[in-house]
Amino acid sequence: MPVVACAWLQGSPLSVALILLGCIVGLWTSAILIANEFPDMRADAGANKRTLVVRLGRRAPWLYFSVQTLAAVALGYIQWLAGWSLWSLAVPILLILAAAHASPKLISGRPAQSIAIKTTLISHLLGGIWLAAMVALA
């Protein structure tokens, strides 16, 4: 919850929206960490490393997709709380579509995994810019 702590230290009151903002950033960070485990999945399994991706096996992309979707839904909820128009929901919807595109690539070969990881990083970057814009316009 570093986002919440930083905002609080700078004088923002604690609120549901602030906690959700922190959760969104944390979920996006988790998605990056999950996506980065996939290229080493076989080697980790061979070395008996019990990473989350190894434990979940072929179901692991669903964890990635769920984390990304939860972040996008929380983003949409904050926009709804702020009274933004329905058009603003285009960004969370695009983030869910990007996750749906990247998710199956995570269990493919390295070139596809690289695309999925880059998609995850771009989603985090664009989502972070959108969050910053939301806070600036609030």
N, C-alpha and C positions, 0 to 999 in steps of 0.2 A: 503494500500500500504506500509506496514512496510518493506517488502522485498526490494522494490524499494528505499525507504528512506535509509535503512541500506547500500545498495550497493552504493548509491550516496555519502553518508557520508564517505565511505571508498575509494572514488576516482573513482568509475566507472562512465563513462559518461552515461547520459540518452539515452536509445535507445528503439526501438520497442521490441527487444528481452528481455530486462530487464523488461519492463512494462508487457510483456506477462508472464514472469516468476512470477512476483508478482500476476498477475491475476490468474495464475494456482494454486498457493498456496492458494489464497483467495477462489477460487472455491472449492478446496478440503476441506477447512475448512468449507465452507457453506454446503457441502454434509454431513460432519460429524454432523453438527448441525441439518440439516434436518432429517437425519436418527435417531438421538437421540430423536426427537419429536414423532416418531411413537408409541413407547410403551405406551405413555400417551395420545394417541389420544382420546380414549373413555372417559377417566376421564376428560380430558380438555373440551371435548364437553359437558359432563354432568355438568360441573361447569361453562359453558358459557365462557370459555376461547377461544378467537378467534385466536388461533395460525395459522400459515400458513398451517400446515398440516390439521387442522380441517377445515379451509376455503376451501381447495382444495378437501378434502374428498378422494374418491377413485382415483382421478386424481393425488394425491400428489406423488405417485411413479414416475410419468412422470417428475415432477420437479427435483426429485433426479437424475433420469437417464439423464436428459438434462444437469444438472450442471456437472455431471461426464463426459459426452460425450464432452461437450464444453471444459473442462480442457484437455481431451485427445487430442482433435483436435488441441488446442493451442500448446500442447506439440509437436505434430507431425509437426506443422507449424514451430516451432522454430528449430526443427531438420532439416527440409527442408532448412530453411534460413542458417543454419550452414553448409549445404552441406553434411550432414551425409548420409550414404547409406540407401537404402530402408529397409534393415534388421533392422535398428534402429526403424522402425515404428512398430515392433513387440510389444514393450512396450506399446505405446498408444492403440494398438488394444487389447492387453490383459487387459488393464484398462477398456476399453469399455465393453469387455466380462464380466469382474467381476461386473461392474455396471448392466449389463443386467441380470446377475445371482441374484444379491442382490435385485434389484428393486421390483420384485413381492413378495418377502419374507417380505417386509416392512409392507404389510397390512395383513399378516398372523398372527398366534399366536405368543406368546412371544419367544418360542424356535427358530422359523424361523427369527423373528426380531433380535434376538441375533446374529444369523449367519450373517444376512445382515449388522449389525453394525460392527461386527468383520471384515467382508470382506471390508467394507468401510475404517476401520482403517488400515488394511493391505495394501490396495490400496494406501492410502495416504503415508504410510511409504515407500513402494517400489517406488512409484512415486517420493517421495522426495529424496530418494537415487539416483534414475536415474537422477533427476535434478542436484543434487550435482556432479554426475559424468560428466554430460554434461558441467557444468561450469568449472570443473577441467580440462577437456580435450580440452576446447575451446582455 
